[in-house]
Amino acid sequence: MDTTQLALLALLAGVVIGGSVAAVIVIALRARDRARVETSLAIPDGVREVLHGMDEAAVVADASFTVLAASAAAAPFQLSEGRAMPDEQLRALVRTVRAGTTSETATLRLHRGAPPAEPRLVVVRATPISPRLTLLVIRDITERERVEQMRRDFVANTSHELKTPVGAVTLLAEAIESAADDPPQVRIFASRLTAEANRLALLTSRILNLSRLQSADELTEERDVSIDEVVAAAVDTHAIQAGSAGVDVVRGGTRGLWVRGDAQVLSEAVGNLVANAIAYSPQGSSVGVGVKSVDGVVEIAVTDRGIGIAEGDQDRVFERFYRADPARARRTGGSGLGLSIVKHAVQRHGGEVRLWSRPGRGSTFTIRLPEIAPPADQADPQRGRRKSKKRSRAEASRPLSTNGEPV
């Protein structure tokens, strides 16, 4: 073998050896990069900024379930940067995603706030963004599910409540037809038919009113409203009911207070409370309607001395069709919608309804509404009282009307 051949052979051997060494080096570098990626906890560029701009709760967690980045909305779920995820359900979801390397979605119940906070129904989507990092996006669907459940309950309850008077009307109509030759029976059945028709009309009206209050975005007849007029209208509307039940309705408290809202809606709300108080009060008792102003809030309290409401029922009395005493409601013709209408009417005016009750001692429902200043053209009802000391003896002896002004 001559020198040239030896040189070529050496060159070929060098190329092979060099290529092999280079290949080994490249493989080693790739393995190192792959190992670095698999063990790296570095969050990809832009992920943290995206999380901070999200309205929903979202976090990035590592294999040890430590939160490395989180949106502001994740804090109420006790998911903060640098802390371990406290909920085992979230940890199990992360394990599932890391084992399968695909996105997973689960519906869970998580505590929003420190225990004993009520669990929230959430949908969690977990997505792997690296071998050691997992992105969790949490969407709270509690209110959506609550509204949907309320809708289903409302439809079911409405159908059930309408069946009773509709069925009664049908039966009474058949009874009248059968008793066509018996005038006394016809009169009895006709009277009952009228009562059921009125009950059906009242129930339908209340369902429509409640639906209107819940669906409307704004009040249609908003203006400055005198609380004196609201209370007077509510009391006058139920004067016949009070007289028939032998219950005295007494009005007291501060006069001349004003709020902003719909006078008809407010009168109906107060009237529902007065009607309930009369229905649940024993004969010979009294129902009090008191008005006062406390720190810029007008309070309208309706108090009865009736059977009261058990503590376990007090949180539910404002639900649609709920009756604390079904037997009494059947006797009085109650629909179970009155207090629900009161709650939504007051909330529509930016207020709230409070309840105090003790079984055997009665109940007090208090409507609280933001107070406004009286219109400029309205006289101060307290002015006459402030000047009472300056009246002459003859003026002081003049008779007074029901509102305290001289006649």
C-alpha positions in Angstrom: 0.0 0.0 0.0 1.6 3.3 -1.1 1.7 6.5 0.8 -1.3 8.0 -1.0 -3.5 5.1 -0.1 -2.5 5.3 3.5 -3.2 9.0 3.6 -6.7 8.4 2.2 -7.4 5.6 4.5 -6.3 7.8 7.5 -8.4 10.6 6.3 -11.4 8.3 6.0 -10.8 6.9 9.4 -10.6 10.5 10.8 -13.8 11.5 9.1 -15.6 8.4 10.5 -14.2 9.0 14.0 -14.9 12.7 13.9 -18.4 12.1 12.7 -19.0 9.6 15.4 -17.7 11.9 18.0 -19.8 14.8 16.7 -22.9 12.6 16.7 -22.2 11.6 20.2 -21.8 15.2 21.2 -25.0 16.2 19.5 -26.9 13.4 21.1 -25.5 14.3 24.5 -26.4 17.9 24.0 -30.0 17.1 23.0 -30.3 14.7 25.9 -29.1 17.4 28.2 -31.5 19.9 26.8 -34.3 17.4 27.0 -33.5 16.7 30.6 -33.2 20.4 31.3 -36.7 21.0 29.8 -38.2 18.0 31.7 -36.7 19.3 35.0 -37.1 23.0 34.4 -39.6 25.0 36.3 -39.2 28.1 34.2 -42.6 29.5 33.0 -42.7 30.0 29.3 -42.5 33.7 28.1 -45.8 35.5 28.2 -47.7 33.0 30.4 -47.4 35.0 33.6 -48.6 38.2 31.9 -51.6 36.4 30.4 -52.5 35.0 33.9 -52.3 38.4 35.5 -54.7 39.8 32.8 -57.4 37.1 33.2 -60.7 37.6 35.1 -61.1 33.9 35.8 -59.0 32.0 38.4 -56.0 30.4 36.7 -52.7 29.0 38.0 -49.6 27.3 36.8 -48.5 24.5 39.1 -45.4 22.2 39.1 -45.1 18.5 39.8 -44.9 19.1 43.5 -48.3 21.0 43.4 -46.7 24.3 44.1 -48.3 27.3 42.5 -45.7 29.2 40.4 -48.0 31.8 38.9 -51.6 32.8 39.5 -54.2 35.3 38.5 -55.7 37.6 41.0 -59.1 35.8 40.9 -57.4 32.6 42.2 -56.6 34.1 45.6 -60.1 33.4 47.1 -59.6 29.7 46.3 -56.4 29.8 48.4 -54.2 29.5 45.3 -51.4 32.0 45.7 -47.9 32.1 44.2 -45.4 30.1 46.2 -48.0 28.1 48.1 -49.0 24.5 47.6 -52.4 23.7 46.3 -54.5 22.8 49.4 -57.3 20.9 47.6 -56.8 17.2 46.9 -59.2 17.3 44.0 -57.0 19.7 42.1 -53.9 17.6 42.9 -55.6 14.5 41.5 -56.5 16.4 38.3 -52.8 17.5 37.9 -51.7 13.9 38.4 -54.1 12.7 35.7 -52.9 15.3 33.2 -49.3 14.6 33.8 -49.9 10.8 33.4 -51.9 11.2 30.2 -50.2 14.4 28.7 -53.6 15.6 27.5 -56.1 18.2 28.7 -58.7 17.2 31.2 -61.9 19.0 32.4 -63.6 18.3 35.7 -66.5 19.7 37.6 -65.5 20.1 41.3 -66.7 21.8 44.5 -64.0 24.1 45.9 -64.1 26.3 49.0 -64.0 30.0 48.0 -62.4 31.5 51.1 -61.4 30.0 54.4 -63.6 27.3 55.9 -66.5 27.2 56.8 -67.0 29.0 53.5 -69.7 27.5 51.3 -68.2 25.3 48.5 -68.5 26.7 45.0 -69.3 24.7 42.0 -66.5 25.1 39.5 -65.3 23.8 36.1 -61.6 23.2 36.1 -59.6 22.6 32.8 -56.1 21.3 33.2 -53.6 21.6 30.4 -49.9 20.5 30.4 -47.6 23.3 29.2 -44.4 21.4 29.9 -43.4 18.0 31.4 -43.4 19.6 34.9 -45.9 22.4 34.6 -49.6 22.3 34.4 -52.0 25.2 33.7 -55.3 25.1 35.6 -58.2 27.4 34.6 -61.1 27.6 37.1 -64.5 28.9 36.1 -67.1 29.4 38.9 -70.5 28.3 37.6 -72.3 28.4 41.0 -74.5 31.3 40.1 -75.3 30.0 36.7 -76.3 26.6 38.2 -78.3 28.4 40.9 -80.2 30.4 38.4 -80.9 27.4 36.2 -82.1 25.5 39.3 -84.4 28.4 40.2 -85.8 28.4 36.7 -86.5 24.7 36.8 -88.1 25.0 40.3 -90.1 28.0 39.2 -91.5 26.2 36.2 -92.3 23.1 38.2 -93.8 25.0 41.1 -95.9 27.2 38.8 -97.3 24.2 37.0 -98.1 22.5 40.3 -99.7 25.6 41.8 -101.8 26.3 38.7 -103.1 22.8 38.5 -105.1 23.1 41.8 -107.3 26.1 40.9 -107.7 25.0 37.3 -108.7 21.6 38.4 -111.2 23.0 40.9 -112.7 25.3 38.3 -113.2 22.3 36.0 -114.8 20.2 38.7 -117.1 23.0 39.8 -118.2 23.7 36.3 -119.1 20.1 35.9 -120.9 20.2 39.3 -123.0 23.2 38.2 -123.9 21.4 35.0 -125.0 18.4 36.9 -127.0 20.4 39.4 -128.8 22.5 36.8 -132.2 21.6 38.3 -131.1 22.5 41.9 -130.8 26.3 42.2 -129.5 26.3 45.8 -126.7 23.9 44.8 -126.0 26.0 41.7 -125.6 29.1 43.9 -123.2 27.3 46.2 -121.1 25.9 43.4 -121.1 29.2 41.6 -119.8 31.0 44.7 -117.0 28.5 45.1 -116.3 28.8 41.4 -115.9 32.5 41.8 -113.5 32.0 44.7 -111.3 29.6 42.7 -111.4 32.0 39.7 -110.2 34.8 42.0 -107.5 32.7 43.4 -106.3 31.8 39.9 -106.4 35.4 38.9 -104.4 36.4 42.0 -101.8 33.7 41.4 -101.4 34.6 37.8 -101.0 38.2 38.6 -98.4 37.5 41.2 -96.4 35.2 38.9 -96.4 38.0 36.2 -95.4 40.6 38.8 -92.5 38.4 40.0 -91.4 37.7 36.5 -91.5 41.4 35.6 -89.4 42.3 38.7 -86.8 39.6 37.9 -86.5 40.3 34.2 -86.6 44.1 34.1 -83.3 45.9 34.1 -84.7 49.2 35.4 -87.8 50.5 37.1 -90.3 51.8 34.5 -92.0 54.5 36.7 -89.1 55.7 38.8 -89.6 59.0 40.6 -89.5 60.6 44.1 -91.8 58.6 46.3 -93.4 59.6 49.6 -93.2 56.8 52.1 -96.4 58.2 53.7 -98.3 57.6 50.5 -96.8 54.1 50.1 -97.8 53.1 53.6 -101.2 54.7 53.4 -102.0 52.9 50.1 -100.8 49.6 51.5 -102.9 49.9 54.7 -106.0 51.2 52.8 -105.8 48.3 50.3 -106.0 45.7 53.1 -108.5 47.5 55.4 -111.3 45.2 54.5 -109.1 42.1 55.1 -108.1 43.5 58.5 -111.8 44.2 59.4 -112.9 40.7 58.4 -110.1 39.1 60.4 -110.7 41.3 63.5 -107.2 42.7 63.3 -106.3 46.4 64.0 -103.6 47.9 61.7 -101.8 50.7 63.5 -99.4 53.1 61.7 -96.7 55.1 63.5 -93.3 56.5 63.3 -91.7 59.3 61.4 -93.5 61.0 58.6 -92.2 63.0 55.6 -89.6 60.5 54.4 -88.9 60.0 50.7 -87.2 57.5 48.5 -86.5 57.1 44.8 -88.4 54.4 43.0 -91.7 53.1 41.7 -94.6 54.0 44.0 -96.8 51.1 42.8 -94.1 48.5 43.3 -93.3 49.7 46.8 -97.0 49.9 47.8 -97.4 46.3 46.6 -94.4 45.2 48.6 -95.5 46.8 51.8 -99.0 45.6 51.1 -97.8 42.0 50.9 -96.2 42.3 54.3 -99.4 43.8 55.8 -101.5 41.1 54.2 -99.3 38.4 55.6 -99.3 40.0 59.0 -103.1 40.2 59.1 -103.4 36.6 57.8 -101.1 35.2 60.5 -102.4 37.3 63.4 -105.0 36.1 65.9 -108.4 37.8 66.1 -108.4 40.8 68.3 -104.6 41.5 67.9 -102.9 44.4 66.1 -100.5 44.8 63.3 -98.0 47.6 63.5 -96.5 49.5 60.6 -93.6 51.7 61.7 -91.4 54.1 59.7 -88.1 55.6 60.7 -84.9 57.0 59.3 -81.6 55.5 60.4 -78.3 56.8 59.0 -79.7 57.7 55.6 -81.9 54.6 55.3 -85.6 54.5 55.5 -86.9 51.5 57.5 -90.5 50.3 57.1 -91.2 47.7 59.7 -94.4 45.5 59.7 -94.9 43.7 63.0 -97.5 41.1 64.0 -98.2 39.1 67.1 -98.9 35.9 65.3 -97.5 32.4 65.3 -94.0 33.4 64.4 -91.6 31.6 62.1 -89.2 28.8 63.2 -85.6 29.5 62.8 -85.1 26.8 60.3 -87.7 28.3 58.0 -86.5 31.9 58.2 -83.9 31.5 55.5 -86.4 30.0 53.1 -89.5 32.2 53.5 -88.5 34.5 50.6 -88.3 31.5 48.2 -91.0 31.2 45.6 -94.0 29.2 46.6 -92.5 28.4 50.0 -94.9 28.3 52.9 -93.8 28.0 56.5 -97.3 26.9 57.4 -99.0 25.1 54.4 -102.2 24.5 56.3 -102.6 28.1 57.2 -101.7 29.1 53.6 -104.5 26.8 52.2 -107.0 28.4 54.6 -106.0 31.9 53.7 -105.5 31.3 50.0 -101.8 32.2 50.1 -99.8 31.6 47.0 -96.3 31.6 48.6 -95.2 34.3 46.2 -95.8 37.4 48.4 -92.5 37.5 50.2 -90.6 36.6 47.1 -92.2 39.6 45.4 -91.2 41.8 48.4 -87.6 40.7 48.2 -87.2 41.3 44.5 -89.1 44.6 44.7 -86.9 45.9 47.4 -83.7 44.7 45.8 -84.8 46.5 42.6 -84.8 49.7 44.6 -81.3 49.1 46.0 -82.5 48.0 49.4 -82.9 44.9 51.5 -85.5 43.0 53.7 -84.7 41.8 57.2 -86.6 39.4 59.3 -86.9 38.9 63.0 -89.2 36.2 64.3 -89.8 34.0 67.3 -92.4 31.2 67.4 -95.3 32.2 69.5 -94.1 35.8 69.7 -94.7 37.1 66.2 -92.6 38.4 63.4 -91.2 41.7 62.1 -90.3 42.3 58.5 -88.3 45.4 57.9 -87.8 47.0 54.4 -84.7 49.2 54.2 -84.4 51.7 51.4 -81.9 54.5 50.6 -83.4 57.8 51.8 -83.4 60.9 49.6 -84.1 64.5 50.5 -87.7 65.7 50.2 -88.6 67.6 47.0 -88.3 71.3 47.3 -92.1 71.8 47.0 -92.9 69.6 49.9 -93.4 71.2 53.3 -91.5 69.8 56.3 -94.1 67.9 58.4 -92.0 68.5 61.5 -92.1 72.3 61.0 -95.4 72.7 62.8 -94.1 70.7 65.8 -91.0 72.9 66.0 -93.1 76.0 66.1 -95.7 74.5 68.5 -94.1 76.3 71.5 -94.7 79.6 69.8 -98.4 79.1 69.2 -100.9 81.2 71.1 -103.1 79.5 73.7 -106.0 79.8 71.3 -104.1 78.2 68.4 -103.0 75.4 70.6 -106.5 74.6 71.6 -107.7 74.2 68.0 -108.6 70.6 66.9 -106.0 68.6 64.9 -106.5 66.3 62.0 -105.1 62.8 61.7 -101.8 64.0 60.4 -101.2 66.4 63.3 -101.9 69.7 61.4 -104.6 72.1 62.6 -107.9 72.0 60.8 
